Amino acid sequence: MFYVSCNLGFEEDLALEIKECWPWLIGTDGQANHEAYPTLTVDKGGVLVDCPLAQGVQLNFFLKTAHRILWRVAEFKVRDFPKLYEKVRQIEWSKFLSSANVEWVVSASQSRLNNEKRIEETCKESFRKVFPLENTNLTSAQKVFIRMHQDICTISLDSTGDHLHKRGWGQLKGEAPLRETLAAFVVRQMIGEVSLGELREITLVDPMCGSGTLLLEALSLWCPVFERDYSFLRWKQTPKIFKTELWKKNYKLLVSDPPFKNYCGYDVEAKVIEAANLNLAEMLKKIPIQNAHIRFIQEDLFKESSDSSRGVFDGKTWCICNPP
Protein backbone atom coordinates (compact mmCIF):
# COMPACT_ATOMS: atom_id res chain seq x y z
CA MET A 1 0.00 0.00 0.00
CA PHE A 2 1.27 3.47 -0.91
CA TYR A 3 0.19 6.90 0.26
CA VAL A 4 0.74 9.72 -2.23
CA SER A 5 0.58 13.13 -0.56
CA CYS A 6 -0.44 16.39 -2.23
CA ASN A 7 -1.78 19.87 -1.55
CA LEU A 8 -5.25 20.10 -0.03
CA GLY A 9 -7.73 20.30 -2.89
CA PHE A 10 -5.48 18.42 -5.33
CA GLU A 11 -6.64 14.94 -4.31
CA GLU A 12 -9.14 14.22 -7.09
CA ASP A 13 -6.81 15.54 -9.77
CA LEU A 14 -3.95 13.47 -8.32
CA ALA A 15 -6.11 10.33 -8.49
CA LEU A 16 -6.83 11.10 -12.16
CA GLU A 17 -3.13 11.65 -12.81
CA ILE A 18 -2.31 8.24 -11.29
CA LYS A 19 -4.83 6.58 -13.62
CA GLU A 20 -3.43 8.46 -16.63
CA CYS A 21 0.17 7.43 -16.04
CA TRP A 22 -0.57 3.82 -15.08
CA PRO A 23 -0.25 2.44 -18.66
CA TRP A 24 3.18 4.10 -18.98
CA LEU A 25 4.73 2.02 -16.19
CA ILE A 26 6.75 -1.15 -16.77
CA GLY A 27 6.85 -4.55 -15.12
CA THR A 28 9.87 -6.06 -13.40
CA ASP A 29 10.62 -7.85 -16.69
CA GLY A 30 11.04 -4.52 -18.48
CA GLN A 31 7.89 -5.06 -20.53
CA ALA A 32 4.68 -3.00 -20.54
CA ASN A 33 2.77 -2.81 -17.27
CA HIS A 34 0.09 -5.52 -17.14
CA GLU A 35 -1.10 -4.79 -13.60
CA ALA A 36 -4.77 -3.82 -13.36
CA TYR A 37 -5.61 -0.27 -12.34
CA PRO A 38 -5.03 -0.03 -8.59
CA THR A 39 -7.72 0.63 -6.03
CA LEU A 40 -7.52 4.34 -5.19
CA THR A 41 -8.88 5.86 -1.99
CA VAL A 42 -9.02 9.64 -1.92
CA ASP A 43 -8.11 10.99 1.49
CA LYS A 44 -7.61 14.47 2.89
CA GLY A 45 -4.21 15.59 1.60
CA GLY A 46 -3.46 12.56 -0.53
CA VAL A 47 -4.48 9.32 -2.23
CA LEU A 48 -4.05 5.73 -1.01
CA VAL A 49 -2.86 3.43 -3.82
CA ASP A 50 -3.19 -0.33 -3.37
CA CYS A 51 -0.59 -1.69 -5.78
CA PRO A 52 2.62 -3.78 -5.92
CA LEU A 53 5.94 -2.30 -4.86
CA ALA A 54 7.37 -2.17 -8.40
CA GLN A 55 4.50 -0.06 -9.71
CA GLY A 56 4.15 2.17 -6.66
CA VAL A 57 7.74 3.40 -6.69
CA GLN A 58 7.50 4.24 -10.41
CA LEU A 59 4.81 6.83 -9.66
CA ASN A 60 7.71 9.03 -8.51
CA PHE A 61 8.80 9.38 -12.15
CA PHE A 62 5.47 10.52 -13.56
CA LEU A 63 3.35 12.38 -10.99
CA LYS A 64 3.61 16.16 -11.25
CA THR A 65 1.07 17.26 -8.61
CA ALA A 66 2.27 14.94 -5.80
CA HIS A 67 4.53 15.87 -2.87
CA ARG A 68 6.00 12.50 -1.97
CA ILE A 69 5.15 8.78 -2.12
CA LEU A 70 5.19 6.73 1.08
CA TRP A 71 5.22 2.94 1.29
CA ARG A 72 3.26 1.74 4.30
CA VAL A 73 5.12 -1.05 6.09
CA ALA A 74 3.02 -1.29 9.27
CA GLU A 75 -0.24 -0.11 10.80
CA PHE A 76 -1.57 -0.97 14.26
CA LYS A 77 -3.58 0.38 17.16
CA VAL A 78 -1.54 1.48 20.15
CA ARG A 79 -2.25 3.45 23.31
CA ASP A 80 0.91 2.99 25.38
CA PHE A 81 4.65 3.28 24.83
CA PRO A 82 5.63 -0.32 25.73
CA LYS A 83 3.34 -1.64 23.01
CA LEU A 84 4.68 0.95 20.54
CA TYR A 85 8.22 -0.20 21.37
CA GLU A 86 7.33 -3.84 20.79
CA LYS A 87 5.45 -3.21 17.53
CA VAL A 88 8.34 -1.23 16.07
CA ARG A 89 10.80 -3.92 17.17
CA GLN A 90 8.75 -6.58 15.34
CA ILE A 91 9.10 -4.85 11.96
CA GLU A 92 11.65 -6.64 9.75
CA TRP A 93 13.69 -3.52 9.09
CA SER A 94 16.62 -5.43 7.61
CA LYS A 95 14.34 -6.60 4.78
CA PHE A 96 13.80 -2.99 3.70
CA LEU A 97 16.80 -0.88 4.67
CA SER A 98 20.47 -1.18 3.78
CA SER A 99 21.56 1.36 6.40
CA ALA A 100 20.69 2.31 9.97
CA ASN A 101 20.97 5.99 9.07
CA VAL A 102 17.31 6.87 9.60
CA GLU A 103 15.56 10.21 9.99
CA TRP A 104 12.28 9.98 11.87
CA VAL A 105 9.37 12.24 10.93
CA VAL A 106 6.63 12.07 13.57
CA SER A 107 3.15 13.55 13.73
CA ALA A 108 0.50 12.85 16.36
CA SER A 109 -3.10 14.01 16.73
CA GLN A 110 -6.27 12.89 18.52
CA SER A 111 -4.38 10.04 20.20
CA ARG A 112 -3.46 8.99 23.70
CA LEU A 113 0.18 9.00 22.58
CA ASN A 114 0.62 12.62 21.51
CA ASN A 115 4.12 13.52 22.71
CA GLU A 116 5.93 13.50 19.37
CA LYS A 117 9.40 13.71 20.90
CA ARG A 118 8.79 10.69 23.14
CA ILE A 119 7.23 8.75 20.24
CA GLU A 120 10.39 9.38 18.22
CA GLU A 121 12.67 8.37 21.12
CA THR A 122 10.70 5.14 21.63
CA CYS A 123 10.89 4.27 17.93
CA LYS A 124 14.62 5.02 17.82
CA GLU A 125 15.34 2.87 20.85
CA SER A 126 13.31 -0.04 19.49
CA PHE A 127 14.86 0.28 16.02
CA ARG A 128 18.40 0.10 17.43
CA LYS A 129 17.63 -3.21 19.08
CA VAL A 130 17.15 -4.87 15.69
CA PHE A 131 19.30 -2.63 13.47
CA PRO A 132 22.57 -1.76 15.27
CA LEU A 133 24.13 1.64 14.59
CA GLU A 134 27.35 0.08 13.29
CA ASN A 135 25.41 -0.53 10.06
CA THR A 136 25.07 3.21 9.56
CA ASN A 137 25.97 4.60 6.16
CA LEU A 138 26.09 8.37 6.46
CA THR A 139 25.55 8.91 2.73
CA SER A 140 22.17 7.18 2.48
CA ALA A 141 19.70 8.57 5.00
CA GLN A 142 16.19 7.13 4.86
CA LYS A 143 13.13 8.98 6.17
CA VAL A 144 10.66 6.96 8.19
CA PHE A 145 7.28 8.61 8.73
CA ILE A 146 5.40 7.81 11.96
CA ARG A 147 1.80 9.02 11.97
CA MET A 148 -0.31 8.65 15.08
CA HIS A 149 -3.98 9.48 14.53
CA GLN A 150 -6.92 8.35 16.64
CA ASP A 151 -4.65 5.77 18.34
CA ILE A 152 -3.72 4.20 14.98
CA CYS A 153 0.02 4.21 14.28
CA THR A 154 1.05 4.14 10.61
CA ILE A 155 4.72 3.57 9.74
CA SER A 156 5.88 4.37 6.22
CA LEU A 157 9.12 4.53 4.29
CA ASP A 158 9.69 7.56 2.09
CA SER A 159 10.30 6.38 -1.49
CA THR A 160 10.87 9.89 -2.82
CA GLY A 161 13.75 11.64 -1.07
CA ASP A 162 13.75 15.33 -1.97
CA HIS A 163 10.25 16.73 -2.37
CA LEU A 164 8.83 15.91 -5.81
CA HIS A 165 8.42 19.57 -6.75
CA LYS A 166 12.22 19.63 -7.07
CA ARG A 167 12.32 18.34 -10.63
CA GLY A 168 16.04 18.89 -10.98
CA TRP A 169 16.15 21.90 -13.28
CA GLY A 170 14.32 24.83 -11.63
CA GLN A 171 17.33 25.92 -9.59
CA LEU A 172 17.19 29.61 -10.53
CA LYS A 173 14.17 31.55 -9.29
CA GLY A 174 12.81 35.05 -9.40
CA GLU A 175 10.95 36.74 -6.56
CA ALA A 176 7.94 34.86 -5.11
CA PRO A 177 8.36 31.79 -7.35
CA LEU A 178 5.46 29.45 -8.04
CA ARG A 179 5.98 25.91 -6.76
CA GLU A 180 6.18 23.37 -9.58
CA THR A 181 3.42 21.13 -8.21
CA LEU A 182 1.01 24.07 -8.17
CA ALA A 183 2.08 25.10 -11.68
CA ALA A 184 1.42 21.56 -12.97
CA PHE A 185 -2.00 21.54 -11.30
CA VAL A 186 -2.91 24.87 -12.92
CA VAL A 187 -1.84 23.63 -16.36
CA ARG A 188 -3.86 20.42 -15.94
CA GLN A 189 -6.93 22.41 -14.91
CA MET A 190 -6.47 24.67 -17.92
CA ILE A 191 -6.27 21.73 -20.33
CA GLY A 192 -9.31 20.02 -18.85
CA GLU A 193 -10.86 17.68 -21.43
CA VAL A 194 -9.34 19.34 -24.50
CA SER A 195 -8.02 16.66 -26.85
CA LEU A 196 -4.34 16.22 -27.65
CA GLY A 197 -5.05 17.06 -31.30
CA GLU A 198 -6.58 20.41 -30.32
CA LEU A 199 -3.76 21.21 -27.88
CA ARG A 200 -1.16 20.79 -30.59
CA GLU A 201 -2.71 23.67 -32.51
CA ILE A 202 -2.46 26.06 -29.54
CA THR A 203 0.32 28.48 -28.57
CA LEU A 204 0.69 28.91 -24.80
CA VAL A 205 1.80 32.39 -23.70
CA ASP A 206 2.88 33.58 -20.24
CA PRO A 207 3.11 37.41 -20.29
CA MET A 208 4.73 37.53 -16.82
CA CYS A 209 6.80 34.34 -16.94
CA GLY A 210 9.45 35.07 -14.31
CA SER A 211 11.90 32.16 -14.26
CA GLY A 212 9.57 30.13 -16.48
CA THR A 213 7.94 27.69 -14.06
CA LEU A 214 4.48 27.62 -15.67
CA LEU A 215 5.75 27.14 -19.22
CA LEU A 216 8.38 24.58 -18.21
CA GLU A 217 5.77 22.56 -16.35
CA ALA A 218 3.46 22.75 -19.36
CA LEU A 219 6.31 21.65 -21.64
CA SER A 220 7.24 18.63 -19.50
CA LEU A 221 3.74 17.77 -18.24
CA TRP A 222 3.76 14.21 -19.57
CA CYS A 223 7.50 13.56 -19.36
CA PRO A 224 8.92 11.29 -16.63
CA VAL A 225 11.70 12.56 -14.38
CA PHE A 226 14.29 9.78 -14.16
CA GLU A 227 17.42 11.80 -13.35
CA ARG A 228 17.03 12.03 -9.58
CA ASP A 229 18.34 10.20 -6.53
CA TYR A 230 15.07 8.66 -5.34
CA SER A 231 15.19 7.03 -1.91
CA PHE A 232 13.62 3.77 -3.09
CA LEU A 233 16.71 3.09 -5.25
CA ARG A 234 18.54 2.26 -1.99
CA TRP A 235 15.90 -0.14 -0.64
CA LYS A 236 16.76 -3.81 -0.43
CA GLN A 237 13.42 -4.83 -1.97
CA THR A 238 13.65 -2.49 -4.95
CA PRO A 239 13.34 -4.59 -8.13
CA LYS A 240 16.74 -5.23 -9.71
CA ILE A 241 15.65 -3.71 -13.00
CA PHE A 242 15.83 -0.23 -11.42
CA LYS A 243 19.41 -0.79 -10.29
CA THR A 244 20.80 -1.35 -13.78
CA GLU A 245 22.33 1.30 -16.02
CA LEU A 246 19.86 0.91 -18.89
CA TRP A 247 16.48 0.55 -17.15
CA LYS A 248 15.17 3.88 -18.53
CA LYS A 249 15.34 2.49 -22.06
CA ASN A 250 12.54 0.04 -21.21
CA TYR A 251 9.95 2.83 -21.23
CA LYS A 252 7.94 3.19 -24.43
CA LEU A 253 6.06 6.39 -23.69
CA LEU A 254 2.73 7.11 -25.29
CA VAL A 255 3.48 10.83 -25.57
CA SER A 256 6.84 12.08 -26.83
CA ASP A 257 5.99 15.59 -28.00
CA PRO A 258 4.97 18.54 -25.75
CA PRO A 259 1.22 19.14 -25.29
CA PHE A 260 1.17 22.58 -26.96
CA LYS A 261 2.32 23.73 -30.39
CA ASN A 262 4.46 26.66 -29.16
CA TYR A 263 5.45 28.21 -25.83
CA CYS A 264 6.29 31.91 -25.37
CA GLY A 265 7.28 33.60 -22.14
CA TYR A 266 7.71 37.34 -21.61
CA ASP A 267 9.03 39.38 -18.70
CA VAL A 268 10.41 42.89 -18.23
CA GLU A 269 13.30 41.68 -16.02
CA ALA A 270 16.41 40.57 -17.87
CA LYS A 271 17.68 38.50 -14.92
CA VAL A 272 14.58 36.29 -14.74
CA ILE A 273 14.55 35.75 -18.50
CA GLU A 274 18.17 34.62 -18.18
CA ALA A 275 17.13 32.30 -15.33
CA ALA A 276 14.26 30.90 -17.43
CA ASN A 277 16.60 30.11 -20.31
CA LEU A 278 19.12 28.46 -17.99
CA ASN A 279 16.35 26.39 -16.38
CA LEU A 280 15.15 25.35 -19.84
CA ALA A 281 18.66 24.30 -20.85
CA GLU A 282 19.01 22.23 -17.67
CA MET A 283 15.61 20.60 -18.29
CA LEU A 284 16.56 19.57 -21.82
CA LYS A 285 19.71 17.91 -20.45
CA LYS A 286 17.58 15.69 -18.22
CA ILE A 287 14.54 15.16 -20.47
CA PRO A 288 15.02 14.63 -24.21
CA ILE A 289 11.87 16.51 -25.25
CA GLN A 290 11.24 16.45 -28.99
CA ASN A 291 9.96 19.51 -30.85
CA ALA A 292 10.32 21.86 -27.89
CA HIS A 293 9.25 25.12 -29.56
CA ILE A 294 9.75 27.46 -26.61
CA ARG A 295 11.35 30.86 -26.16
CA PHE A 296 11.68 33.44 -23.39
CA ILE A 297 11.77 37.12 -24.35
CA GLN A 298 12.55 40.24 -22.34
CA GLU A 299 9.64 42.53 -23.16
CA ASP A 300 6.66 44.26 -21.58
CA LEU A 301 3.88 42.58 -23.52
CA PHE A 302 1.28 44.97 -22.10
CA LYS A 303 2.94 48.15 -23.39
CA GLU A 304 3.39 47.78 -27.09
CA SER A 305 3.93 45.22 -29.81
CA SER A 306 7.38 44.55 -31.15
CA ASP A 307 9.07 42.46 -33.81
CA SER A 308 9.73 39.71 -31.26
CA SER A 309 6.01 39.12 -30.65
CA ARG A 310 4.73 39.38 -34.20
CA GLY A 311 3.28 36.12 -35.37
CA VAL A 312 3.11 34.66 -31.84
CA PHE A 313 -0.63 35.24 -31.63
CA ASP A 314 -1.48 33.89 -35.07
CA GLY A 315 -3.90 31.02 -34.68
CA LYS A 316 -5.33 29.85 -31.38
CA THR A 317 -3.52 31.22 -28.31
CA TRP A 318 -4.01 30.53 -24.62
CA CYS A 319 -2.67 32.82 -21.90
CA ILE A 320 -1.51 31.57 -18.51
CA CYS A 321 0.19 33.60 -15.80
CA ASN A 322 0.97 34.05 -12.13
CA PRO A 323 0.64 37.82 -11.55
CA PRO A 324 3.20 39.32 -9.12
Secondary structure as GFF3:
##gff-version 3
##sequence-region A 1 324
A	DSSP	beta_strand	2	6	.	.	.	ID=ss1
A	DSSP	alpha_helix	11	21	.	.	.	ID=ss2
A	DSSP	three_ten_helix	22	24	.	.	.	ID=ss3
A	DSSP	beta_strand	39	43	.	.	.	ID=ss4
A	DSSP	beta_strand	46	50	.	.	.	ID=ss5
A	DSSP	alpha_helix	53	62	.	.	.	ID=ss6
A	DSSP	beta_strand	66	77	.	.	.	ID=ss7
A	DSSP	alpha_helix	81	90	.	.	.	ID=ss8
A	DSSP	alpha_helix	93	96	.	.	.	ID=ss9
A	DSSP	beta_strand	102	109	.	.	.	ID=ss10
A	DSSP	alpha_helix	116	130	.	.	.	ID=ss11
A	DSSP	three_ten_helix	133	135	.	.	.	ID=ss12
A	DSSP	beta_strand	142	149	.	.	.	ID=ss13
A	DSSP	beta_strand	152	158	.	.	.	ID=ss14
A	DSSP	alpha_helix	180	191	.	.	.	ID=ss15
A	DSSP	alpha_helix	196	199	.	.	.	ID=ss16
A	DSSP	beta_strand	202	206	.	.	.	ID=ss17
A	DSSP	alpha_helix	213	219	.	.	.	ID=ss18
A	DSSP	three_ten_helix	231	234	.	.	.	ID=ss19
A	DSSP	three_ten_helix	240	243	.	.	.	ID=ss20
A	DSSP	three_ten_helix	247	250	.	.	.	ID=ss21
A	DSSP	beta_strand	262	267	.	.	.	ID=ss22
A	DSSP	alpha_helix	270	286	.	.	.	ID=ss23
A	DSSP	beta_strand	294	298	.	.	.	ID=ss24
A	DSSP	three_ten_helix	307	309	.	.	.	ID=ss25
A	DSSP	beta_strand	316	319	.	.	.	ID=ss26
###
